Structures are given as C-alpha cells and as structure tokens.
Amino acid sequence: MKLYESLNIKKNEYDDIVKRLKRTPNTLELYLFSAMWSEHCGYKHSKKYINFYNKGAMYKNENAGGIKINNHIIFFKTESHNHPSAVVPYQGAATGIGGIIRDILALNARPIALMNSLKFGDLNKNKTKYFLNDITEGISDYGNSTGIPNIGGETEFFDCYDDNPIVNVFCLGAAKKDKVKLSKPKPDNLLLLVGSKTGKDGLFGASFASKNLCEDKKDDDRFSVQIANPFLKKVLIEASLEILSLKTTIASQDLGAAGLLSSTSETGYKGKSGIEIYIDKVHTKEKLFPNEIMLSETQERMLFAIDKKGLEDTIKILKKYNLDYSIIGKTTKDKNYKIIKNDKIIANIPLNILCEPYLYDLKTDYKKETDTDEFKTDKTFDETINLLVQNENFADKNYIYSKYDYTVQNRANLNPEISKGASCIWLKEEKCFIGLTMDSNPLLVNFDPYQGTINTIYESYRNLISGRFEPLGITDCLNFKDPEKNEGAFEFLESIKGINEALKYLKIPIVSGNVSFYNESDKTKIYPSPNFVMAGIQKNADKILKTITMPDDTLILIGKQINETSKTSGSIYHIITENKTSGFIDTIDYELEQKLKKAIFSLNLTGAIDVQRGGLTGAVLTLLFNSGCGLNGNFEEYDNSDENIKLKLMFGEITGRYIISTKNETGAVKYLKKNKIPHKILGTVTKEPDLKIFNRSYNLIKLKEKYMNAVKNKMEN
C-alpha cells in the first residue's frame, strides 16, 4: 500500500495534489494533506451544498457565528464528537465540550451556556448503558468543572445507534461587538501557542473521524481520541480572555481537529498571510516526530497572533496563570505554509492548495420506499398511556440532566425540569433573556429526509415560540451516514433541500454549523440525524411562558386538528405498540404557523407547550406533570369505537399544534375565532392530580412516578 493510501487519501485526490503543487509532495506534506483534505477539516463531500439563508448572521465564516443584540454579539455553535465518543465515551464526550468552548472563546466571547443532543442505542443493552453513563459523565465532569451552566438538550434511543452514539454539543457566548477578535492575523505577527504541552493524545483524530468505524479496529482508534483536562481549561478561559483584551492581540484560533496544523493554516489562509512554523520551538510532553507535533490534538491549547510590541504584556498574563507557552512562528507576506526544523524548510505548501481540498459532487439514484400510514394494534388506551410514560423517548431525562450544573454563573432562568420547550439564559450584559431549543427527529427524517428535516426545524421553532421567544438564529449539526454510498448521499441531499425550504419561510439565518459523516459501522447505520439549535430573545421576564398550567385554567388545543386521515408517521405510539410502520409525513402549513405564533404572543396565557412527542396525550401529561395538577377533560369526540383510531387521535404526532393554558377562556376563544385559528377546548385544570377522560380517572401521581423513573429503572435493571 502506498503512503497516501494508508493516510486515507484517495488516488484522484493525490493526483490533484501533485497537479496543483506541480511536484510530488514529501512524506510530511502528505501527512498535512491527509488532515486538511479529510472530511472532518475539508468538508469535501458537503461544502458545495452548504449555502443556507444567513441574512443577519454575524461572523459566519469564523469559529462560530453570531447575532447582534444592541452592543453585544451572542455567538453560538454546535459540533459533533461522534467517532471519539464511540471509541472512548468519557474522553470523547468531555473533549467535545472542550472543543466547542474553545470555538466560542477564540472570538473573545465568554462562554455562558452549554447544551447537548445525544443519541443512544437500545437501552435494554449493556453496551448502551455503558455509552450513556460514560458519555454523560464526561459531559458533566467537564462542563461542571469549567463553571459553565449546562441548561438543556435532548436524548433519544434507537437501536441504529447501538455502535454509533451521536454526541452533539453546543455552546453560547457573549462579547462586546467592538471587542470581538477574529482568526485573521496580519503579516509579521508572532504566533504564540498557549496551554498544554503537545503529546501523542488525539493523534490523527481528523482523519479518524472521516471514515466508518470498524468494531475490530476500535482499540487502534483509541490513540485518536483526545484527553480532557477541564481544570486547566478553566484557567485557559480566564487567561485567554485577558490576552484577547490586549490591543496587541491581533487574532486567535483554538486547536481542535488536526491540532497545530489546522489552527495555523486556517488563520493564515483567512488572513491572507503566509505561515512559518519553527517546529523545534513547540513545547512538548515527549520527543515527537514533526508529523506528530503538527497533527496531535492535545487538548487545552490556544493559538494567538500578536504584535511584537505586546509580547511582554502577554507573557505577564501567562506567568500570572502559570500556563506553558512557546513562540512557534510568525506570519509572513507570502501565502505559503512552511515548516522549519533546525533552520531547514521541511514542508512548503501554498496555503490555497492546503486549505482548498478536492470537492466532490454527490450523485445518487437511491429511492426511498414508503408504506401507507396504516396502523393496527391490539393495545388499549389504558395500556398505551402506561407504555408511553415508561418509554425512554418520552419519559423524563432527569437521570441524565441531574448530573449537570445549570445554576453556575447565576444565569439560567428555568430549571430544565420545567423547560421542556425552550431553555433560557439571562444575558445580563443587555438585560434580556435568550431562549434556546435543541431538537432533532431522526425517526421522521429516516422516513422522509426532506419533509422530516422541515418538520424538525419547525419543531425547534415551535418550542421557542411556546416560550414566547422571538427567533434570532440557528446553528445546525448534520449527522449522516457514508456520503460515498447511495443511501447516505440521498439522505444528506434531501435534508439540505428541506433546510432550504424551511428557511425560505422562516427567514431565520443559520449562523454556524457542522457536518458529521461516516456514522456507521460494519453492523449498524444511524438514522439521518440533522440537529438544530434555535436562539431567540425575550426582553420581559414576565412574558416568558413555561410548560406549566394552574388550577382553574382552561387548556385549549390550537392549530391543526388531527383526524382519521392525518399522516402520523414517526409517532412514538408506533413504537410502543410495536407497529413500526413508515409512511408519508404531515406537511407544514406555513400560514397557520405564523398565526399560531401571533396568538401565543398576543393572548394572556399561563403556559404553553408544542404538541410533539406522544401527541396530544403526551403534551397534556407533560403540562400536568410539571404543574402537579389534574384535568377534567373534554375528549368525547376522540372516544371512537375503533380503538386504533382513538389511539391515533390521542397519540398521533402531526405538525402545527400547541396546547395553551389560560384563565381567560372567553377572550382566548374570541381571538381564535376572529383569526380563524382551529381550536378545541380540552378541559379545566384541577387541583387534584387526576386526569379524567373517557369516563375514566388516571392517577397522575402514579403515572408521573413511572415517567420520572423510567430511564433510571432501565439503567439499573
């Protein structure tokens, strides 16, 4: 096998390198190309297709994009750390948090909130329990130690994730708009490497994350997973913010995938400067070869481009925090990337060649087979409601989020237990509240990647609206299979079409994002899993709605009304009643969505919730569980003699529905009728915790106990 092949460089890519260089690359240069032309760094299968609506987005080509709020920029981004978490779950998840924090930090923004979206396999399997425990411990240990609140997220379980857990992490930060630092140095800046000594941990991580996982090679891949040090990260955060406050600090970049190589080459490329690296100046843990120094992904490191005049002040800060550092090179006026060892140039590549990989056109003739939305089961309503509250995809995730500290920094406005819709963080710098939702729906996207993706974005949107936050921006993390195969290419391209369709109506910019391919092993392939975080703003704390209700309130279902012909594919009730049919997905009524938003912002409400997982029954139960109340229900028209239709009406999931809670039923109904918004009175909230429907009374205390303990019971079984 030729060297370039062993480095996962394809023959056509190698030929393109030789053609563009007009020579044969040496061994070290091949290692550099293997990382920068990897999928992880180069986005070679996705870059041609990522061109989303971004009007209003700030710094969209930086480490993280942002939105301007008066005198500040809020920066936010989602990243994946799927492959490392599949091999070494604890360190993979922890270093995922570390990396996303650095993306925000590099812009001179203080990180103020974390979230995560997790996908695991069958919870009855010991392997899944191992993944869940180690991944959530890695997230909590790292996040809690750095003093950044973890305020929400989501977790789902499907057997397609048995071998490939999905770990998507999110960070939000804030910076004064006139203090933002970019990753664009000027010629003749010094390059300063700060933080951990470089070692072999995380070696070749970028190329490792750009291929499918093989079970029999996972032990070899462990060397590609980084090792976290959250306590050093806390020190690095404070030191970096002080360094970035200096006028002589010109640019900053974190060291993530492909380590020193990507951080230095990308800054040079974006700043239109050349780069000279004096590789023997890099502070290391041990003796390393040049390719190891360049590609190591040792954690807790930052790169700063500084004016020579500021070197003394910068070193004072580093000594104050007792941080290791080294001056490893400089920027130049030419546009080449040079590595120098003992005064000898050992690599010399034009930056535009190194940072502009071979890009692929995705071609597919894959056809997605769909069935009708038929649904038949021998389960009764009583059996189904008990199965729902005990299903891990509906049940409360306190087993997970209780590990996370959401109170640190005194910014989190809502306890995660009652923020089932939007999480909330206090942006004290501008005296306003930022709402955040993090959503995916892989079951829907698997049935129909186009419509499923549209539905997923609108699900995140409705969660934000249910908290009365005005949407500002989106960050995405697109998790897919192998793009070189028919199925993976089809799902990705259809999902991209869905994103563009949704944004055409919403007009909410995507400010940043990430693509993760090759999420499959020799045994399993994940569902296509695009994940979206939507950020919104609310200036008045009294107007924020929670997923709660109060005694004597009226619950009203607003929006689409489900009927016997509604398309309910992807509903949890298909799973819990062991009827995994696929089918056509309900489509968005864009005009109705705007009417519903206006209604929620206009009416005098005590609470609201988007109707999604578990359908109408799931939303009602969530409201009542959060509030400790009951309901005298008005569900007679749902009491169909055909139990299958009854279950579909009560548990089916369609788009465009909310349940609102109000003490002014008359005023609400008048408004809804005037604006021609479909609605149904669901009943009156009671102090007694009983759900009275269908001439039956369900004890909500007992149901809630099952709901709260379902995940814990399976984990401990």
NORWOSUL-V360584 format. One record per residue. SS is DSSP state (@ for helix, = for strand, . for the rest). BURIAL is # if it has 9 or more other C-alpha atoms within 8 Angstrom, else .. D_LAST is the distance of its C-alpha to the last C-alpha in Angstrom with 2 decimals. Layout:
{{SS:BURIAL:D_LAST} {SS:BURIAL:D_LAST}}
This chain:
{{.:.:48.01} {.:.:49.88} {@:.:48.63} {@:#:48.15} {@:#:46.00} {@:.:43.76} {.:#:43.39} {.:.:42.17} {.:#:45.57} {.:.:46.75} {@:.:50.32} {@:.:51.52} {@:#:50.15} {@:#:51.86} {@:.:55.07} {@:#:54.90} {@:#:54.48} {@:#:57.53} {@:.:59.52} {@:.:58.83} {@:#:59.38} {.:.:62.43} {.:.:61.44} {.:.:58.71} {.:#:56.02} {.:.:55.64} {@:.:52.43} {@:#:51.30} {@:#:52.12} {@:#:50.00} {@:#:47.00} {@:#:47.79} {@:#:47.99} {@:#:44.72} {@:#:42.95} {@:#:45.14} {.:#:45.33} {.:#:41.61} {@:#:39.69} {@:#:37.88} {@:#:41.20} {@:#:43.65} {.:#:41.88} {.:#:44.08} {.:#:42.39} {.:#:41.94} {@:#:44.80} {@:#:47.24} {@:.:45.07} {.:.:43.94} {.:.:46.70} {.:#:45.22} {.:#:46.96} {.:#:47.30} {.:.:50.14} {.:.:49.65} {.:#:47.29} {=:#:48.41} {.:#:48.17} {.:#:46.22} {.:.:47.18} {.:.:45.91} {.:#:42.61} {.:#:41.43} {=:#:43.33} {=:#:44.05} {=:#:45.65} {=:#:48.54} {=:.:48.23} {.:.:51.63} {.:.:52.16} {=:#:48.71} {=:#:46.69} {=:#:42.96} {=:#:41.49} {=:#:38.14} {=:#:36.42} {=:#:33.19} {=:#:32.40} {=:#:29.87} {.:#:28.30} {@:#:26.36} {@:#:27.54} {@:#:27.16} {@:#:23.59} {@:#:22.74} {@:#:24.27} {.:#:23.58} {@:#:21.06} {@:#:21.74} {@:#:25.50} {@:#:25.78} {@:#:24.40} {@:#:26.29} {@:#:29.53} {@:#:29.16} {@:#:29.39} {@:#:32.27} {@:#:34.14} {@:#:34.06} {@:#:35.25} {@:#:38.16} {@:#:39.15} {@:#:39.76} {@:#:41.28} {.:#:43.81} {.:#:45.52} {.:#:46.15} {.:#:43.56} {=:#:41.35} {=:#:37.66} {=:#:36.48} {=:#:33.20} {=:#:30.20} {=:#:27.80} {=:#:25.43} {=:#:24.26} {=:#:21.15} {=:#:20.05} {=:#:16.96} {.:#:15.95} {.:#:13.38} {.:#:10.15} {.:.:8.35} {.:.:10.13} {@:.:9.71} {@:.:13.22} {@:#:12.64} {@:#:10.10} {@:.:12.90} {@:#:15.53} {@:#:14.19} {@:.:13.84} {@:#:17.17} {@:#:19.08} {@:#:18.43} {@:#:19.19} {@:#:22.32} {@:#:23.41} {@:#:22.96} {@:#:24.52} {@:#:27.45} {@:#:28.11} {@:#:27.84} {@:#:30.08} {@:#:32.73} {.:#:33.06} {.:#:32.51} {.:#:30.47} {=:#:27.56} {=:#:28.15} {=:#:25.98} {=:#:24.92} {=:#:22.46} {=:#:19.26} {=:#:18.60} {=:#:16.46} {.:#:18.26} {@:.:18.03} {@:#:21.54} {@:#:20.23} {.:#:18.03} {.:#:20.76} {.:#:22.59} {.:#:20.80} {=:#:23.39} {=:#:24.14} {=:#:27.10} {=:#:28.37} {=:#:31.14} {=:#:33.65} {=:#:36.43} {=:#:39.49} {=:#:42.91} {=:#:46.35} {=:#:49.90} {.:#:51.50} {.:.:54.40} {.:.:52.20} {.:#:50.09} {.:#:50.38} {.:#:50.14} {.:#:49.57} {.:#:53.25} {.:#:55.34} {.:#:59.12} {.:#:61.23} {.:#:61.84} {.:#:58.72} {=:#:57.07} {=:#:53.52} {=:#:51.45} {=:#:48.05} {=:#:46.04} {=:#:42.83} {.:#:40.92} {.:#:42.84} {=:#:42.32} {.:#:40.35} {.:#:38.74} {.:#:35.30} {.:#:34.69} {.:#:37.59} {.:#:38.20} {@:#:35.25} {@:#:37.26} {@:#:38.01} {@:#:34.47} {.:#:33.16} {.:#:35.83} {.:#:34.55} {.:#:31.72} {=:#:28.96} {.:.:28.98} {@:.:25.99} {@:.:28.39} {@:.:30.12} {@:#:27.33} {@:.:28.19} {@:.:31.77} {@:#:30.75} {@:#:29.15} {@:#:32.70} {@:#:33.01} {.:#:30.35} {.:#:31.81} {.:#:30.90} {.:#:30.60} {.:#:32.46} {@:#:31.87} {@:.:34.15} {@:.:36.97} {@:#:36.27} {@:#:36.92} {@:#:40.24} {@:#:40.98} {@:#:40.51} {@:.:43.03} {@:#:45.46} {@:#:45.35} {@:#:46.13} {@:#:49.10} {@:#:50.32} {@:#:50.04} {.:#:52.10} {.:.:55.05} {.:.:57.62} {.:#:58.04} {=:#:54.48} {=:#:55.13} {=:#:51.80} {=:#:48.21} {=:#:45.44} {=:#:41.98} {.:#:41.06} {.:#:38.11} {.:#:38.03} {.:#:40.83} {@:#:41.42} {@:#:45.06} {@:#:46.36} {@:#:44.96} {@:#:45.56} {@:#:49.19} {@:#:50.10} {@:#:48.66} {@:#:50.50} {@:#:53.68} {@:#:53.38} {@:#:52.75} {@:#:55.45} {.:.:57.89} {.:#:58.47} {=:#:58.44} {=:#:56.16} {=:#:57.11} {=:#:54.42} {=:#:55.62} {@:#:52.74} {@:.:53.89} {@:.:53.61} {.:#:49.81} {.:#:48.10} {=:#:45.60} {.:.:43.26} {.:.:44.76} {.:.:47.35} {.:#:46.44} {.:.:48.21} {@:.:49.48} {@:#:46.98} {@:#:44.12} {@:#:45.55} {@:#:45.96} {@:#:42.56} {.:#:40.29} {.:#:37.70} {.:#:37.44} {.:#:35.99} {.:#:37.68} {=:#:41.11} {=:#:43.60} {=:#:46.98} {=:#:49.95} {=:#:53.35} {=:#:55.87} {.:#:59.58} {@:.:61.29} {@:.:62.70} {@:#:59.26} {@:#:58.15} {@:.:59.15} {@:.:57.38} {@:#:54.21} {@:.:54.22} {@:.:54.67} {@:#:51.41} {@:#:49.56} {@:.:50.99} {@:.:50.05} {.:.:46.38} {.:.:46.72} {.:#:45.59} {.:#:46.62} {=:#:48.81} {=:#:51.38} {=:#:54.05} {=:#:53.18} {=:#:55.76} {=:#:57.56} {=:#:58.15} {=:#:61.32} {.:.:63.61} {.:.:63.07} {.:#:59.94} {=:#:58.78} {=:#:55.73} {=:#:56.96} {=:#:55.25} {=:#:57.67} {=:#:57.37} {.:.:60.28} {.:.:62.49} {=:.:61.84} {=:#:60.25} {=:#:57.47} {=:#:56.14} {=:#:58.03} {=:#:56.66} {=:#:57.80} {@:#:55.01} {@:.:55.34} {@:#:54.57} {@:#:51.63} {.:#:50.05} {.:.:50.91} {.:#:48.94} {.:.:49.67} {.:#:48.28} {.:.:47.11} {.:.:47.74} {.:.:44.72} {.:.:45.74} {.:#:43.76} {.:.:44.62} {.:.:41.03} {.:.:40.70} {.:.:37.57} {.:.:37.12} {.:.:36.18} {.:.:35.69} {.:.:36.74} {.:#:34.50} {.:.:34.20} {.:.:31.23} {.:.:30.55} {.:.:27.61} {.:.:27.35} {.:.:24.97} {.:.:26.54} {@:#:26.62} {@:.:24.54} {@:.:21.75} {@:#:22.06} {@:#:22.00} {@:#:18.71} {@:#:17.27} {@:#:18.86} {@:#:17.46} {.:#:13.84} {.:#:14.69} {.:#:13.74} {.:.:17.42} {.:#:18.74} {.:#:16.36} {.:#:17.27} {.:#:16.49} {@:.:16.95} {@:#:13.89} {@:.:16.27} {@:#:19.75} {.:.:19.37} {.:#:19.68} {.:#:23.04} {.:#:26.30} {.:#:28.27} {.:.:30.89} {@:#:32.70} {@:#:36.25} {@:.:36.33} {.:#:36.50} {=:#:33.41} {.:.:34.63} {.:#:31.44} {.:#:28.03} {@:#:25.53} {@:.:23.89} {@:#:27.14} {.:#:28.38} {.:.:26.58} {.:#:29.87} {.:#:31.74} {=:#:31.00} {=:#:34.13} {=:#:35.88} {=:#:39.18} {=:#:41.85} {.:.:44.03} {.:.:46.57} {.:#:47.60} {.:.:46.48} {=:#:44.28} {=:#:40.65} {=:#:38.88} {=:#:36.25} {=:#:33.73} {=:#:31.52} {=:#:29.31} {=:#:28.53} {.:#:27.81} {.:#:27.21} {@:#:26.60} {@:.:26.14} {@:#:29.63} {@:#:31.18} {@:#:29.94} {@:#:31.71} {.:#:34.83} {@:#:35.11} {@:#:38.28} {@:#:37.48} {@:#:33.81} {@:#:34.92} {@:#:37.46} {@:#:34.85} {@:#:32.53} {@:#:35.41} {@:#:36.35} {@:#:32.82} {@:#:33.04} {@:#:36.57} {@:#:35.64} {@:#:32.92} {@:#:35.70} {@:#:38.20} {.:#:35.94} {.:#:36.18} {.:#:39.95} {.:#:40.11} {=:#:42.95} {=:#:41.63} {=:#:43.12} {=:#:41.52} {=:#:38.70} {=:#:37.02} {=:#:35.14} {=:#:32.84} {=:#:33.21} {=:#:30.49} {.:#:31.60} {.:#:31.71} {.:#:34.62} {.:#:37.84} {.:.:39.92} {.:.:38.48} {@:#:39.57} {@:#:36.32} {@:#:35.47} {@:#:39.04} {@:#:39.15} {@:#:36.01} {@:#:37.22} {@:#:40.76} {@:#:39.78} {@:#:37.48} {@:#:40.40} {@:#:42.60} {@:#:40.13} {@:#:40.13} {@:#:43.92} {@:#:44.16} {@:#:41.99} {@:#:43.89} {@:.:47.18} {@:.:46.52} {@:.:44.51} {.:.:46.84} {.:#:44.17} {=:#:44.57} {=:#:42.01} {=:#:42.71} {=:#:40.51} {=:#:37.87} {=:#:36.18} {=:#:35.63} {=:#:32.92} {.:#:33.56} {.:#:32.27} {.:#:28.61} {=:#:27.95} {=:#:27.23} {.:.:28.43} {.:.:25.37} {.:#:24.62} {=:#:26.69} {.:#:25.59} {.:#:26.76} {.:#:29.81} {=:#:28.49} {=:#:31.37} {=:#:30.30} {=:#:32.75} {=:#:33.20} {=:#:35.99} {=:#:37.81} {=:#:40.00} {=:#:42.18} {=:#:42.86} {.:.:45.63} {.:.:45.23} {@:.:42.17} {@:.:43.07} {@:.:42.77} {.:#:39.17} {.:#:37.00} {.:#:33.39} {.:#:30.84} {.:#:31.70} {.:#:34.03} {.:#:35.93} {.:#:37.14} {.:#:40.20} {.:#:39.50} {=:#:39.95} {=:#:37.38} {=:#:39.14} {=:#:37.85} {=:#:40.21} {=:#:40.72} {.:#:40.13} {.:.:39.59} {.:.:37.33} {.:.:38.94} {.:.:38.60} {.:.:39.85} {.:.:37.79} {.:#:35.94} {=:#:32.23} {.:#:30.76} {.:#:27.61} {.:#:26.33} {@:#:22.65} {@:#:23.59} {@:#:24.54} {@:#:20.99} {@:#:19.15} {.:#:21.77} {.:.:21.53} {.:#:25.08} {.:.:25.23} {.:#:28.98} {.:#:30.84} {.:#:34.22} {.:#:36.65} {=:#:35.50} {.:#:37.11} {.:.:39.70} {.:#:40.67} {.:.:43.59} {@:.:44.92} {@:.:47.53} {@:#:45.12} {@:#:42.72} {@:.:45.63} {@:#:46.55} {@:#:43.04} {@:#:43.05} {@:.:46.44} {@:#:45.36} {@:#:42.40} {@:.:44.69} {@:.:47.49} {.:.:46.02} {.:.:45.35} {.:#:41.57} {.:#:38.96} {=:#:36.04} {=:#:35.10} {=:#:32.28} {=:#:32.41} {.:#:31.11} {.:#:28.72} {.:#:24.96} {.:#:24.53} {@:#:28.30} {@:#:30.26} {@:#:27.45} {@:#:25.16} {@:#:28.03} {@:#:28.99} {@:.:25.53} {@:#:25.22} {@:#:28.66} {@:#:28.01} {@:#:24.63} {@:#:26.38} {@:#:29.33} {.:.:28.06} {.:#:30.56} {=:#:30.96} {=:#:33.19} {=:#:35.92} {=:#:35.54} {.:.:38.31} {.:#:36.67} {@:.:39.08} {@:.:40.11} {@:.:36.53} {.:.:36.32} {.:.:37.36} {.:.:37.86} {.:.:36.08} {@:#:32.36} {@:#:31.76} {@:#:34.30} {@:#:32.90} {@:#:29.44} {@:#:31.19} {@:#:33.23} {@:#:30.39} {@:#:27.66} {.:#:29.82} {.:#:30.19} {.:#:33.76} {.:#:35.61} {.:#:37.88} {=:#:36.41} {=:#:35.74} {=:#:35.22} {=:#:37.57} {=:#:37.81} {=:#:41.32} {.:#:43.52} {.:#:46.46} {@:.:45.75} {@:.:49.46} {@:.:49.98} {@:#:46.90} {@:.:47.86} {@:.:51.44} {@:#:50.38} {@:#:48.09} {@:#:50.86} {@:.:53.48} {.:.:51.47} {.:.:50.50} {.:#:46.74} {.:#:44.78} {=:#:42.88} {=:.:41.40} {=:#:41.01} {=:#:37.46} {=:#:38.11} {=:#:38.47} {=:#:35.86} {=:#:35.53} {.:#:34.68} {.:.:32.56} {.:#:29.01} {=:#:29.32} {=:#:29.54} {=:#:32.46} {=:#:33.04} {.:.:34.23} {.:.:35.38} {=:.:31.84} {=:.:30.19} {=:.:26.58} {=:#:25.21} {@:#:24.16} {@:.:22.63} {@:.:20.00} {@:#:19.59} {@:#:19.42} {@:.:16.67} {@:#:14.49} {@:#:16.03} {@:#:15.44} {@:#:11.75} {@:#:10.61} {@:#:9.95} {@:.:8.45} {@:.:5.92} {@:#:5.10} {@:#:5.65} {@:.:3.80} {.:.:0.00}}
